[in-house]
Amino acid sequence: MSPRNRDLALATSWFAADQLSKLAAERWLEAPLPLLPGCLRLALSHNTGAMFGMLADASEPWRSLLLTLLPLAAIAAIGVLLLRAPAADRRARVALALILGGAAGNLLDRVARGYVVDFIDVYWAYEPLAGRLVRWFGTYRWPTFNLADTGLTCGAALLLFEALRPRSAHRSDHASLPD
């Protein structure tokens, strides 16, 4: 399988897993479902804003316009970067594919539903750490998220890792190699 086909398969698989998990959450999560009591549960929520609920209180039509056009432009840019990425840059290609699949998943939610389905709820309910988290960050809970957000975050972290990773002096330039 060519690198481009692998990239497309990863982005498509991540997108599909995200959409299936959101359908399952909307269908079966009537009440929060503890997975690890005191720190992880599945709890359905609808996010009309951007990441972490930013812009949720912005007025229409600007909120919808911003939260549709900006991700659409980002998806196009990521697609171009992915097509141009050298085959040898495997980590960068995986990162871009995860970001592409996640961005497409959240954009589809926003266009089809008017909100993004979130359902993964991470928190720390045990003292004394919960008290410290509240003092430091104002909460002991991470904003509820989904698989698309996970792909976006892991992809961005992997890109950052790649950008900061030292390159060996004898590494050849693979930019001119065809896929």
PyMOL commands that place a pseudoatom at each C-alpha (Angstrom):
pseudoatom trace, name=CA, resn=MET, resi=1, chain=A, elem=C, hetatm=0, pos=[0.000, 0.000, 0.000]
pseudoatom trace, name=CA, resn=SER, resi=2, chain=A, elem=C, hetatm=0, pos=[1.391, 3.398, -0.935]
pseudoatom trace, name=CA, resn=PRO, resi=3, chain=A, elem=C, hetatm=0, pos=[2.052, 6.013, 1.783]
pseudoatom trace, name=CA, resn=ARG, resi=4, chain=A, elem=C, hetatm=0, pos=[-0.779, 8.188, 0.431]
pseudoatom trace, name=CA, resn=ASN, resi=5, chain=A, elem=C, hetatm=0, pos=[-3.223, 5.282, 0.608]
pseudoatom trace, name=CA, resn=ARG, resi=6, chain=A, elem=C, hetatm=0, pos=[-2.088, 4.486, 4.165]
pseudoatom trace, name=CA, resn=ASP, resi=7, chain=A, elem=C, hetatm=0, pos=[-2.569, 8.137, 5.134]
pseudoatom trace, name=CA, resn=LEU, resi=8, chain=A, elem=C, hetatm=0, pos=[-6.041, 8.190, 3.620]
pseudoatom trace, name=CA, resn=ALA, resi=9, chain=A, elem=C, hetatm=0, pos=[-6.921, 4.876, 5.293]
pseudoatom trace, name=CA, resn=LEU, resi=10, chain=A, elem=C, hetatm=0, pos=[-5.803, 6.200, 8.697]
pseudoatom trace, name=CA, resn=ALA, resi=11, chain=A, elem=C, hetatm=0, pos=[-7.687, 9.505, 8.317]
pseudoatom trace, name=CA, resn=THR, resi=12, chain=A, elem=C, hetatm=0, pos=[-10.808, 7.685, 7.095]
pseudoatom trace, name=CA, resn=SER, resi=13, chain=A, elem=C, hetatm=0, pos=[-10.616, 5.067, 9.857]
pseudoatom trace, name=CA, resn=TRP, resi=14, chain=A, elem=C, hetatm=0, pos=[-10.210, 7.732, 12.545]
pseudoatom trace, name=CA, resn=PHE, resi=15, chain=A, elem=C, hetatm=0, pos=[-13.140, 9.676, 11.082]
pseudoatom trace, name=CA, resn=ALA, resi=16, chain=A, elem=C, hetatm=0, pos=[-15.306, 6.520, 10.981]
pseudoatom trace, name=CA, resn=ALA, resi=17, chain=A, elem=C, hetatm=0, pos=[-14.401, 5.481, 14.551]
pseudoatom trace, name=CA, resn=ASP, resi=18, chain=A, elem=C, hetatm=0, pos=[-15.211, 8.992, 15.748]
pseudoatom trace, name=CA, resn=GLN, resi=19, chain=A, elem=C, hetatm=0, pos=[-18.591, 9.067, 14.014]
pseudoatom trace, name=CA, resn=LEU, resi=20, chain=A, elem=C, hetatm=0, pos=[-19.549, 5.549, 15.163]
pseudoatom trace, name=CA, resn=SER, resi=21, chain=A, elem=C, hetatm=0, pos=[-18.572, 6.330, 18.755]
pseudoatom trace, name=CA, resn=LYS, resi=22, chain=A, elem=C, hetatm=0, pos=[-20.671, 9.520, 18.670]
pseudoatom trace, name=CA, resn=LEU, resi=23, chain=A, elem=C, hetatm=0, pos=[-23.673, 7.632, 17.280]
pseudoatom trace, name=CA, resn=ALA, resi=24, chain=A, elem=C, hetatm=0, pos=[-23.294, 5.033, 20.029]
pseudoatom trace, name=CA, resn=ALA, resi=25, chain=A, elem=C, hetatm=0, pos=[-22.982, 7.744, 22.693]
pseudoatom trace, name=CA, resn=GLU, resi=26, chain=A, elem=C, hetatm=0, pos=[-26.126, 9.511, 21.499]
pseudoatom trace, name=CA, resn=ARG, resi=27, chain=A, elem=C, hetatm=0, pos=[-28.060, 6.271, 21.280]
pseudoatom trace, name=CA, resn=TRP, resi=28, chain=A, elem=C, hetatm=0, pos=[-27.017, 4.530, 24.506]
pseudoatom trace, name=CA, resn=LEU, resi=29, chain=A, elem=C, hetatm=0, pos=[-25.625, 7.080, 26.966]
pseudoatom trace, name=CA, resn=GLU, resi=30, chain=A, elem=C, hetatm=0, pos=[-28.784, 8.049, 28.816]
pseudoatom trace, name=CA, resn=ALA, resi=31, chain=A, elem=C, hetatm=0, pos=[-26.860, 8.619, 32.047]
pseudoatom trace, name=CA, resn=PRO, resi=32, chain=A, elem=C, hetatm=0, pos=[-23.144, 8.940, 32.828]
pseudoatom trace, name=CA, resn=LEU, resi=33, chain=A, elem=C, hetatm=0, pos=[-21.352, 5.591, 32.750]
pseudoatom trace, name=CA, resn=PRO, resi=34, chain=A, elem=C, hetatm=0, pos=[-18.363, 5.330, 35.129]
pseudoatom trace, name=CA, resn=LEU, resi=35, chain=A, elem=C, hetatm=0, pos=[-15.401, 3.470, 33.625]
pseudoatom trace, name=CA, resn=LEU, resi=36, chain=A, elem=C, hetatm=0, pos=[-12.803, 4.254, 36.294]
pseudoatom trace, name=CA, resn=PRO, resi=37, chain=A, elem=C, hetatm=0, pos=[-14.693, 5.606, 39.308]
pseudoatom trace, name=CA, resn=GLY, resi=38, chain=A, elem=C, hetatm=0, pos=[-13.317, 8.924, 40.456]
pseudoatom trace, name=CA, resn=CYS, resi=39, chain=A, elem=C, hetatm=0, pos=[-11.469, 9.752, 37.220]
pseudoatom trace, name=CA, resn=LEU, resi=40, chain=A, elem=C, hetatm=0, pos=[-13.085, 8.551, 33.949]
pseudoatom trace, name=CA, resn=ARG, resi=41, chain=A, elem=C, hetatm=0, pos=[-16.644, 8.213, 32.737]
pseudoatom trace, name=CA, resn=LEU, resi=42, chain=A, elem=C, hetatm=0, pos=[-18.687, 8.417, 29.568]
pseudoatom trace, name=CA, resn=ALA, resi=43, chain=A, elem=C, hetatm=0, pos=[-21.147, 11.310, 29.756]
pseudoatom trace, name=CA, resn=LEU, resi=44, chain=A, elem=C, hetatm=0, pos=[-22.971, 12.760, 26.755]
pseudoatom trace, name=CA, resn=SER, resi=45, chain=A, elem=C, hetatm=0, pos=[-22.681, 16.477, 26.067]
pseudoatom trace, name=CA, resn=HIS, resi=46, chain=A, elem=C, hetatm=0, pos=[-23.280, 18.750, 23.093]
pseudoatom trace, name=CA, resn=ASN, resi=47, chain=A, elem=C, hetatm=0, pos=[-20.674, 21.427, 22.407]
pseudoatom trace, name=CA, resn=THR, resi=48, chain=A, elem=C, hetatm=0, pos=[-21.947, 24.349, 20.324]
pseudoatom trace, name=CA, resn=GLY, resi=49, chain=A, elem=C, hetatm=0, pos=[-18.591, 26.131, 20.642]
pseudoatom trace, name=CA, resn=ALA, resi=50, chain=A, elem=C, hetatm=0, pos=[-15.057, 25.332, 19.597]
pseudoatom trace, name=CA, resn=MET, resi=51, chain=A, elem=C, hetatm=0, pos=[-12.513, 23.356, 21.585]
pseudoatom trace, name=CA, resn=PHE, resi=52, chain=A, elem=C, hetatm=0, pos=[-13.243, 23.479, 25.332]
pseudoatom trace, name=CA, resn=GLY, resi=53, chain=A, elem=C, hetatm=0, pos=[-16.501, 25.313, 24.587]
pseudoatom trace, name=CA, resn=MET, resi=54, chain=A, elem=C, hetatm=0, pos=[-14.794, 28.484, 23.374]
pseudoatom trace, name=CA, resn=LEU, resi=55, chain=A, elem=C, hetatm=0, pos=[-17.137, 30.727, 21.367]
pseudoatom trace, name=CA, resn=ALA, resi=56, chain=A, elem=C, hetatm=0, pos=[-20.200, 28.864, 22.668]
pseudoatom trace, name=CA, resn=ASP, resi=57, chain=A, elem=C, hetatm=0, pos=[-21.683, 32.196, 23.734]
pseudoatom trace, name=CA, resn=ALA, resi=58, chain=A, elem=C, hetatm=0, pos=[-20.785, 34.034, 20.502]
pseudoatom trace, name=CA, resn=SER, resi=59, chain=A, elem=C, hetatm=0, pos=[-23.724, 35.364, 18.528]
pseudoatom trace, name=CA, resn=GLU, resi=60, chain=A, elem=C, hetatm=0, pos=[-25.075, 33.769, 15.380]
pseudoatom trace, name=CA, resn=PRO, resi=61, chain=A, elem=C, hetatm=0, pos=[-24.420, 33.700, 12.457]
pseudoatom trace, name=CA, resn=TRP, resi=62, chain=A, elem=C, hetatm=0, pos=[-20.773, 34.506, 13.272]
pseudoatom trace, name=CA, resn=ARG, resi=63, chain=A, elem=C, hetatm=0, pos=[-20.231, 31.509, 15.530]
pseudoatom trace, name=CA, resn=SER, resi=64, chain=A, elem=C, hetatm=0, pos=[-21.505, 29.010, 12.969]
pseudoatom trace, name=CA, resn=LEU, resi=65, chain=A, elem=C, hetatm=0, pos=[-19.679, 30.757, 10.146]
pseudoatom trace, name=CA, resn=LEU, resi=66, chain=A, elem=C, hetatm=0, pos=[-16.355, 30.806, 12.020]
pseudoatom trace, name=CA, resn=LEU, resi=67, chain=A, elem=C, hetatm=0, pos=[-16.732, 27.260, 13.313]
pseudoatom trace, name=CA, resn=THR, resi=68, chain=A, elem=C, hetatm=0, pos=[-17.501, 25.945, 9.826]
pseudoatom trace, name=CA, resn=LEU, resi=69, chain=A, elem=C, hetatm=0, pos=[-15.261, 27.964, 7.520]
pseudoatom trace, name=CA, resn=LEU, resi=70, chain=A, elem=C, hetatm=0, pos=[-12.102, 27.868, 9.660]
pseudoatom trace, name=CA, resn=PRO, resi=71, chain=A, elem=C, hetatm=0, pos=[-12.135, 24.063, 10.066]
pseudoatom trace, name=CA, resn=LEU, resi=72, chain=A, elem=C, hetatm=0, pos=[-12.937, 23.686, 6.370]
pseudoatom trace, name=CA, resn=ALA, resi=73, chain=A, elem=C, hetatm=0, pos=[-9.908, 25.821, 5.465]
pseudoatom trace, name=CA, resn=ALA, resi=74, chain=A, elem=C, hetatm=0, pos=[-7.778, 23.870, 7.958]
pseudoatom trace, name=CA, resn=ILE, resi=75, chain=A, elem=C, hetatm=0, pos=[-8.896, 20.549, 6.469]
pseudoatom trace, name=CA, resn=ALA, resi=76, chain=A, elem=C, hetatm=0, pos=[-7.952, 21.772, 2.992]
pseudoatom trace, name=CA, resn=ALA, resi=77, chain=A, elem=C, hetatm=0, pos=[-4.534, 22.982, 4.207]
pseudoatom trace, name=CA, resn=ILE, resi=78, chain=A, elem=C, hetatm=0, pos=[-3.866, 19.735, 6.071]
pseudoatom trace, name=CA, resn=GLY, resi=79, chain=A, elem=C, hetatm=0, pos=[-4.857, 17.750, 2.988]
pseudoatom trace, name=CA, resn=VAL, resi=80, chain=A, elem=C, hetatm=0, pos=[-2.355, 19.705, 0.890]
pseudoatom trace, name=CA, resn=LEU, resi=81, chain=A, elem=C, hetatm=0, pos=[0.379, 19.241, 3.519]
pseudoatom trace, name=CA, resn=LEU, resi=82, chain=A, elem=C, hetatm=0, pos=[-0.357, 15.531, 3.658]
pseudoatom trace, name=CA, resn=LEU, resi=83, chain=A, elem=C, hetatm=0, pos=[-0.173, 15.190, -0.122]
pseudoatom trace, name=CA, resn=ARG, resi=84, chain=A, elem=C, hetatm=0, pos=[3.146, 17.043, -0.208]
pseudoatom trace, name=CA, resn=ALA, resi=85, chain=A, elem=C, hetatm=0, pos=[4.744, 15.342, 2.810]
pseudoatom trace, name=CA, resn=PRO, resi=86, chain=A, elem=C, hetatm=0, pos=[7.700, 13.151, 1.842]
pseudoatom trace, name=CA, resn=ALA, resi=87, chain=A, elem=C, hetatm=0, pos=[7.072, 9.415, 2.182]
pseudoatom trace, name=CA, resn=ALA, resi=88, chain=A, elem=C, hetatm=0, pos=[10.030, 9.180, 4.590]
pseudoatom trace, name=CA, resn=ASP, resi=89, chain=A, elem=C, hetatm=0, pos=[8.346, 11.558, 7.094]
pseudoatom trace, name=CA, resn=ARG, resi=90, chain=A, elem=C, hetatm=0, pos=[6.151, 8.808, 8.535]
pseudoatom trace, name=CA, resn=ARG, resi=91, chain=A, elem=C, hetatm=0, pos=[5.470, 10.452, 11.900]
pseudoatom trace, name=CA, resn=ALA, resi=92, chain=A, elem=C, hetatm=0, pos=[4.453, 13.725, 10.300]
pseudoatom trace, name=CA, resn=ARG, resi=93, chain=A, elem=C, hetatm=0, pos=[2.183, 11.891, 7.858]
pseudoatom trace, name=CA, resn=VAL, resi=94, chain=A, elem=C, hetatm=0, pos=[0.523, 9.922, 10.681]
pseudoatom trace, name=CA, resn=ALA, resi=95, chain=A, elem=C, hetatm=0, pos=[0.090, 13.147, 12.654]
pseudoatom trace, name=CA, resn=LEU, resi=96, chain=A, elem=C, hetatm=0, pos=[-1.499, 14.945, 9.711]
pseudoatom trace, name=CA, resn=ALA, resi=97, chain=A, elem=C, hetatm=0, pos=[-3.793, 11.979, 8.987]
pseudoatom trace, name=CA, resn=LEU, resi=98, chain=A, elem=C, hetatm=0, pos=[-5.011, 11.944, 12.623]
pseudoatom trace, name=CA, resn=ILE, resi=99, chain=A, elem=C, hetatm=0, pos=[-5.625, 15.691, 12.509]
pseudoatom trace, name=CA, resn=LEU, resi=100, chain=A, elem=C, hetatm=0, pos=[-7.446, 15.376, 9.188]
pseudoatom trace, name=CA, resn=GLY, resi=101, chain=A, elem=C, hetatm=0, pos=[-9.722, 12.579, 10.443]
pseudoatom trace, name=CA, resn=GLY, resi=102, chain=A, elem=C, hetatm=0, pos=[-10.461, 14.413, 13.691]
pseudoatom trace, name=CA, resn=ALA, resi=103, chain=A, elem=C, hetatm=0, pos=[-11.127, 17.772, 12.062]
pseudoatom trace, name=CA, resn=ALA, resi=104, chain=A, elem=C, hetatm=0, pos=[-13.449, 16.166, 9.503]
pseudoatom trace, name=CA, resn=GLY, resi=105, chain=A, elem=C, hetatm=0, pos=[-15.330, 14.313, 12.264]
pseudoatom trace, name=CA, resn=ASN, resi=106, chain=A, elem=C, hetatm=0, pos=[-16.010, 17.433, 14.300]
pseudoatom trace, name=CA, resn=LEU, resi=107, chain=A, elem=C, hetatm=0, pos=[-16.855, 19.475, 11.202]
pseudoatom trace, name=CA, resn=LEU, resi=108, chain=A, elem=C, hetatm=0, pos=[-19.432, 16.902, 10.093]
pseudoatom trace, name=CA, resn=ASP, resi=109, chain=A, elem=C, hetatm=0, pos=[-21.054, 17.079, 13.535]
pseudoatom trace, name=CA, resn=ARG, resi=110, chain=A, elem=C, hetatm=0, pos=[-21.221, 20.855, 13.418]
pseudoatom trace, name=CA, resn=VAL, resi=111, chain=A, elem=C, hetatm=0, pos=[-22.709, 20.926, 9.901]
pseudoatom trace, name=CA, resn=ALA, resi=112, chain=A, elem=C, hetatm=0, pos=[-25.144, 18.012, 10.373]
pseudoatom trace, name=CA, resn=ARG, resi=113, chain=A, elem=C, hetatm=0, pos=[-26.209, 18.599, 13.990]
pseudoatom trace, name=CA, resn=GLY, resi=114, chain=A, elem=C, hetatm=0, pos=[-25.295, 22.178, 14.839]
pseudoatom trace, name=CA, resn=TYR, resi=115, chain=A, elem=C, hetatm=0, pos=[-23.073, 20.959, 17.694]
pseudoatom trace, name=CA, resn=VAL, resi=116, chain=A, elem=C, hetatm=0, pos=[-20.238, 18.523, 18.352]
pseudoatom trace, name=CA, resn=VAL, resi=117, chain=A, elem=C, hetatm=0, pos=[-21.014, 15.356, 20.307]
pseudoatom trace, name=CA, resn=ASP, resi=118, chain=A, elem=C, hetatm=0, pos=[-18.632, 14.889, 23.250]
pseudoatom trace, name=CA, resn=PHE, resi=119, chain=A, elem=C, hetatm=0, pos=[-18.740, 11.983, 25.676]
pseudoatom trace, name=CA, resn=ILE, resi=120, chain=A, elem=C, hetatm=0, pos=[-15.342, 11.260, 27.293]
pseudoatom trace, name=CA, resn=ASP, resi=121, chain=A, elem=C, hetatm=0, pos=[-15.207, 12.875, 30.723]
pseudoatom trace, name=CA, resn=VAL, resi=122, chain=A, elem=C, hetatm=0, pos=[-11.888, 12.891, 32.621]
pseudoatom trace, name=CA, resn=TYR, resi=123, chain=A, elem=C, hetatm=0, pos=[-11.782, 14.256, 36.157]
pseudoatom trace, name=CA, resn=TRP, resi=124, chain=A, elem=C, hetatm=0, pos=[-10.051, 13.721, 39.462]
pseudoatom trace, name=CA, resn=ALA, resi=125, chain=A, elem=C, hetatm=0, pos=[-12.469, 13.411, 42.357]
pseudoatom trace, name=CA, resn=TYR, resi=126, chain=A, elem=C, hetatm=0, pos=[-10.021, 12.280, 45.048]
pseudoatom trace, name=CA, resn=GLU, resi=127, chain=A, elem=C, hetatm=0, pos=[-8.545, 14.611, 47.632]
pseudoatom trace, name=CA, resn=PRO, resi=128, chain=A, elem=C, hetatm=0, pos=[-6.003, 16.088, 48.114]
pseudoatom trace, name=CA, resn=LEU, resi=129, chain=A, elem=C, hetatm=0, pos=[-5.229, 16.277, 44.383]
pseudoatom trace, name=CA, resn=ALA, resi=130, chain=A, elem=C, hetatm=0, pos=[-8.731, 17.475, 43.442]
pseudoatom trace, name=CA, resn=GLY, resi=131, chain=A, elem=C, hetatm=0, pos=[-8.365, 20.430, 45.817]
pseudoatom trace, name=CA, resn=ARG, resi=132, chain=A, elem=C, hetatm=0, pos=[-5.007, 21.340, 44.342]
pseudoatom trace, name=CA, resn=LEU, resi=133, chain=A, elem=C, hetatm=0, pos=[-6.368, 21.131, 40.803]
pseudoatom trace, name=CA, resn=VAL, resi=134, chain=A, elem=C, hetatm=0, pos=[-9.234, 23.451, 41.743]
pseudoatom trace, name=CA, resn=ARG, resi=135, chain=A, elem=C, hetatm=0, pos=[-6.784, 25.936, 43.316]
pseudoatom trace, name=CA, resn=TRP, resi=136, chain=A, elem=C, hetatm=0, pos=[-4.435, 25.810, 40.308]
pseudoatom trace, name=CA, resn=PHE, resi=137, chain=A, elem=C, hetatm=0, pos=[-6.901, 25.577, 37.409]
pseudoatom trace, name=CA, resn=GLY, resi=138, chain=A, elem=C, hetatm=0, pos=[-10.309, 26.399, 38.896]
pseudoatom trace, name=CA, resn=THR, resi=139, chain=A, elem=C, hetatm=0, pos=[-11.620, 22.885, 38.264]
pseudoatom trace, name=CA, resn=TYR, resi=140, chain=A, elem=C, hetatm=0, pos=[-10.805, 19.221, 38.805]
pseudoatom trace, name=CA, resn=ARG, resi=141, chain=A, elem=C, hetatm=0, pos=[-12.328, 18.239, 35.455]
pseudoatom trace, name=CA, resn=TRP, resi=142, chain=A, elem=C, hetatm=0, pos=[-10.953, 18.284, 31.913]
pseudoatom trace, name=CA, resn=PRO, resi=143, chain=A, elem=C, hetatm=0, pos=[-13.474, 19.509, 29.300]
pseudoatom trace, name=CA, resn=THR, resi=144, chain=A, elem=C, hetatm=0, pos=[-15.502, 16.626, 27.865]
pseudoatom trace, name=CA, resn=PHE, resi=145, chain=A, elem=C, hetatm=0, pos=[-14.117, 15.442, 24.525]
pseudoatom trace, name=CA, resn=ASN, resi=146, chain=A, elem=C, hetatm=0, pos=[-14.440, 12.782, 21.808]
pseudoatom trace, name=CA, resn=LEU, resi=147, chain=A, elem=C, hetatm=0, pos=[-12.294, 10.614, 19.522]
pseudoatom trace, name=CA, resn=ALA, resi=148, chain=A, elem=C, hetatm=0, pos=[-11.956, 13.421, 16.963]
pseudoatom trace, name=CA, resn=ASP, resi=149, chain=A, elem=C, hetatm=0, pos=[-10.471, 15.656, 19.666]
pseudoatom trace, name=CA, resn=THR, resi=150, chain=A, elem=C, hetatm=0, pos=[-8.129, 12.830, 20.642]
pseudoatom trace, name=CA, resn=GLY, resi=151, chain=A, elem=C, hetatm=0, pos=[-6.908, 12.547, 17.041]
pseudoatom trace, name=CA, resn=LEU, resi=152, chain=A, elem=C, hetatm=0, pos=[-6.449, 16.313, 16.819]
pseudoatom trace, name=CA, resn=THR, resi=153, chain=A, elem=C, hetatm=0, pos=[-4.503, 16.446, 20.089]
pseudoatom trace, name=CA, resn=CYS, resi=154, chain=A, elem=C, hetatm=0, pos=[-2.336, 13.385, 19.447]
pseudoatom trace, name=CA, resn=GLY, resi=155, chain=A, elem=C, hetatm=0, pos=[-1.641, 14.531, 15.897]
pseudoatom trace, name=CA, resn=ALA, resi=156, chain=A, elem=C, hetatm=0, pos=[-0.640, 18.015, 17.062]
pseudoatom trace, name=CA, resn=ALA, resi=157, chain=A, elem=C, hetatm=0, pos=[1.584, 16.544, 19.804]
pseudoatom trace, name=CA, resn=LEU, resi=158, chain=A, elem=C, hetatm=0, pos=[3.253, 14.232, 17.298]
pseudoatom trace, name=CA, resn=LEU, resi=159, chain=A, elem=C, hetatm=0, pos=[3.861, 17.149, 14.905]
pseudoatom trace, name=CA, resn=LEU, resi=160, chain=A, elem=C, hetatm=0, pos=[5.367, 19.168, 17.750]
pseudoatom trace, name=CA, resn=PHE, resi=161, chain=A, elem=C, hetatm=0, pos=[7.570, 16.217, 18.702]
pseudoatom trace, name=CA, resn=GLU, resi=162, chain=A, elem=C, hetatm=0, pos=[8.732, 15.924, 15.086]
pseudoatom trace, name=CA, resn=ALA, resi=163, chain=A, elem=C, hetatm=0, pos=[9.434, 19.647, 14.841]
pseudoatom trace, name=CA, resn=LEU, resi=164, chain=A, elem=C, hetatm=0, pos=[11.500, 19.658, 18.048]
pseudoatom trace, name=CA, resn=ARG, resi=165, chain=A, elem=C, hetatm=0, pos=[13.278, 16.343, 17.471]
pseudoatom trace, name=CA, resn=PRO, resi=166, chain=A, elem=C, hetatm=0, pos=[16.977, 16.742, 16.710]
pseudoatom trace, name=CA, resn=ARG, resi=167, chain=A, elem=C, hetatm=0, pos=[17.913, 15.684, 13.201]
pseudoatom trace, name=CA, resn=SER, resi=168, chain=A, elem=C, hetatm=0, pos=[21.098, 13.736, 12.590]
pseudoatom trace, name=CA, resn=ALA, resi=169, chain=A, elem=C, hetatm=0, pos=[23.680, 15.497, 10.426]
pseudoatom trace, name=CA, resn=HIS, resi=170, chain=A, elem=C, hetatm=0, pos=[24.087, 12.515, 8.095]
pseudoatom trace, name=CA, resn=ARG, resi=171, chain=A, elem=C, hetatm=0, pos=[20.378, 12.059, 7.413]
pseudoatom trace, name=CA, resn=SER, resi=172, chain=A, elem=C, hetatm=0, pos=[19.712, 12.441, 3.693]
pseudoatom trace, name=CA, resn=ASP, resi=173, chain=A, elem=C, hetatm=0, pos=[17.027, 14.697, 2.302]
pseudoatom trace, name=CA, resn=HIS, resi=174, chain=A, elem=C, hetatm=0, pos=[14.059, 12.563, 1.195]
pseudoatom trace, name=CA, resn=ALA, resi=175, chain=A, elem=C, hetatm=0, pos=[11.950, 15.456, -0.077]
pseudoatom trace, name=CA, resn=SER, resi=176, chain=A, elem=C, hetatm=0, pos=[12.596, 14.539, -3.706]
pseudoatom trace, name=CA, resn=LEU, resi=177, chain=A, elem=C, hetatm=0, pos=[11.673, 10.867, -3.377]
pseudoatom trace, name=CA, resn=PRO, resi=178, chain=A, elem=C, hetatm=0, pos=[8.354, 9.917, -5.009]
pseudoatom trace, name=CA, resn=ASP, resi=179, chain=A, elem=C, hetatm=0, pos=[5.632, 8.171, -2.986]
for i in range(1, 179): cmd.bond("trace and resi %d" % i, "trace and resi %d" % (i + 1))
show_as sticks, trace
zoom trace
